[in-house]
Amino acid sequence: MNRRRLLLTAAKIAAGLVIASPLELFARSIPDNKISFSHTHTGECFDLCVNDRAYSPVVRENLFFFLRDFRTKEVHSIDFRLMDILLKIRQKTGSTGIYQVISGYRSPNTNNLLRGKSTGVAKKSLHLQGRAIDIRLTDVPTKELRDVALSLRAGGVGYYAKSDFVHIDTGHVRSW
């Protein structure tokens, strides 16, 4: 490649970047029904296409395993209404980020352990039923995440500013 061709190619690339930044191109390529997760404790990642709860047994099994109690390794079913809520939050915020999972299913042993360490853990937590998730969204401040979740009026929303996460569940509409 001669110098003239190299400069011409570089100019074309630069012009393309001015018109559409790589981040914009990436944002447009994410399907509207996709949720991406990473688990803060296990380092595992999981992608889910939300499709009106018509999930294959393999997808269900993989999600249940991903959201297992990472302390005890116990796997439990997860309420797919949580996925509907998370998708609505992603769509409403325009997020292209990744949900960071702090806690999904929680076994009775883990719940009791955490209750001994904190006053903020409910005795009958919906985590025990696979109906709650504690999360962050990488490109949305947790305060905004909380506000959008509250606006949906789809279940419980807890905001833990010091720990920088939001609790979402499929129980009665309430907040703390």
Secondary structure, DSSP 8 states (H G I E B T S, - for coil): --HHHHHHHHHHHHHHHHHS-HHHHHHHTS-TTEEEEEETTT--EEEEE--TT---HHHHHHHHHHTS-TTT-------THHHHHHHHHHHHHT--S-EEEEES---HHHHHHHHHH-TTS-TT-GGGGT-EEEEEETTB-HHHHHHHHHHHTSSEEEEETTTTEEEEESSSSEE-
